[in-house]
C-alpha cells in the first residue's frame, strides 16, 4: 500500500482511519516530517525527532491552541480552541514551569502506595461488571465492560459517586469529537456544548466538595479542594485538572481494554496461553500498547519560527507528534510481535504509547493496573471468548484516538 503524500485529505481517508499503520510506515520511510499540503500542520513520525521535540518545550508547546476538523470536503483543517499560555492549560497541555509545578503536586496521588490501595477497588469494579458479562454470554463488551470499567475507576479515584458513570461516559464521548479530526464545523459546535456540560459537571462536584468539612472530602477531588483552600491551585487550574482526569482517565483505558480484548478474541492460542499463565499478561499489554496504542499523536503548538530535522516550521504552526508511527518498526525491521515471540525474555522495549519526556502520561500506571486486573479476571472467569460472527466490531472514526464503538463477543464462562 502506497499513498500519495500530496493528498491533503490523506489522514481522513476511510482506509487510513480504519488502519493507519501502512501510512505510518510510509511516513517513516519517506517523510519523517510531513507537511499536510496547503497548511502549516506538520506530522512527525521519526522517533529520534519526536524525542528531540519533546525536549524543546519552548519551541514545541504542549498548549492545545488549535485542533483539526473536517472542512466538509474530507480535508483536515485547523480550528482554534484556546490561546497560547491560557491558564486553562494544565498537566498534559501545560508547559514548564506550570507543568513542573502541577506534576509535582499531583504525583503522590499516583504513587506505588496509592496504586496498591486502589487495586482492591479496581478488582471490585471489574468483578461487578464481569458478573453481568458472564450472565449474558453474547453481548457488546464495549458497552458492558471496556467503557464503564474505566469510568467507574475514574469515579473511585476522584471520589465521585458510582452514579456519575453514565454522565462521564456521555460527556467524554461528546467532548472527544473536538479532537477526533473527522468532525465537521457543526460537530465541533456540538462537541463544544459537551465540553461546557463537562465543565458544569466538574464545577458542581467541586463546589460540593468545597462545602464539606475537610475530613469528609474524598479522593483526588477532595485533595484538589484542599489545594484551592490553601491557595496552591486556582479554581481554573483545579477545574482543568478535573477535566483531564475525567476525559483522559476514561478514554485511554477504555481504548486499551477493548483493543486487548479484541486481540485475544482473535487469537485463541494467545488467549489460552495467558489463561494458563497470567504472569505473561503485563508483557502482552505492553506489546498491545506498542502495536495499537490508544493515542495516535498529541498536538504541539509552535509559538515562534523554528526548525526540526532540517525542516523550517513557522510560528503558529501545529505539530502532530505521531506516537503510533514512532512505535512502528524501523524501515526494514521485523514486526515487534515477531521479535517478541522469538525472544527468550519476552520483554517489550520502551514505546511511545503513553507519550515521552516530561509529559509522559501521569496516569499510565493506573491504565496498566486496570488492564492487568481486567484481563486477568476475564481470562480466569471464561473458558473462551470470540468475536460474534454475526456482528463485526466497529470503531469510532478518529485520527486522534483508537477507540471501539462496538465489540460484540460470544463468551463461554469457565
C-alpha positions, 0 to 999 in steps of 0.5 A: 500500500502506497499513498500519495503524500500530496493528498491533503485529505490523506489522514481522513481517508476511510482506509487510513482511519480504519488502519493507519499503520501502512501510512505510518510506515510510509511516513517513516520511510519517506517523510519523517516530517510531513507537511499536510499540503496547503497548511502549516500542520506538520506530522512527525513520525521519526522517533529520534525527532519526536524525542528531540521535540519533546525536549524543546518545550519552548519551541514545541508547546504542549498548549492545545491552541488549535485542533483539526476538523473536517472542512466538509470536503474530507480535508483536515483543517485547523480550528482554534480552541484556546490561546497560547499560555491560557491558564486553562492549560494544565498537566498534559497541555501545560508547559514548564514551569506550570507543568513542573509545578502541577506534576509535582503536586499531583504525583503522590496521588499516583504513587506505588502506595496509592496504586496498591490501595486502589487495586482492591477497588479496581478488582471490585469494579471489574468483578461487578461488571464481569458478573453481568458479562458472564450472565449474558454470554453474547453481548457488546463488551464495549458497552458492558465492560471496556467503557464503564470499567474505566469510568467507574475507576475514574469515579473511585479515584476522584471520589465521585459517586458510582452514579456519575458513570453514565454522565462521564461516559456521555460527556467524554464521548461528546467532548472527544469529537473536538479532537477526533479530526473527522468532525465537521464545523457543526460537530465541533459546535456540538462537541463544544456544548459537551465540553461546557456540560463537562465543565458544569459537571466538574464545577458542581462536584467541586463546589460540593466538595468545597462545602464539606468539612475537610475530613469528609472530602474524598479522593483526588477531588477532595485533595484538589479542594484542599489545594484551592483552600490553601491557595496552591491551585486556582479554581481554573487550574483545579477545574482543568485538572478535573477535566483531564482526569475525567476525559483522559482517565476514561478514554485511554483505558477504555481504548486499551481494554477493548483493543486487548480484548479484541486481540485475544478474541482473535487469537485463541492460542494467545488467549489460552496461553495467558489463561494458563499463565497470567504472569505473561499478561503485563508483557502482552499489554505492553506489546498491545500498547506498542502495536495499537496504542490508544493515542495516535499523536498529541498536538504541539503548538509552535509559538515562534519560527523554528526548525526540526530535522532540517525542516523550517516550521513557522510560528503558529504552526501545529505539530502532530507528534505521531506516537503510533508511527514512532512505535512502528518498526524501523524501515526494514525491521521485523514486526515487534510481535515477531521479535517478541515471540522469538525472544527468550525474555519476552520483554517489550522495549520502551514505546511511545504509547503513553507519550515521552519526556516530561509529559509522559502520561501521569496516569499510565500506571493506573491504565496498566493496573486496570488492564492487568486486573481486567484481563486477568479476571476475564481470562480466569472467569471464561473458558473462551471468548470470540468475536460474534460472527454475526456482528463485526466490531466497529470503531469510532472514526478518529485520527486522534484516538483508537477507540471501539464503538462496538465489540460484540463477543460470544463468551463461554464462562469457565 
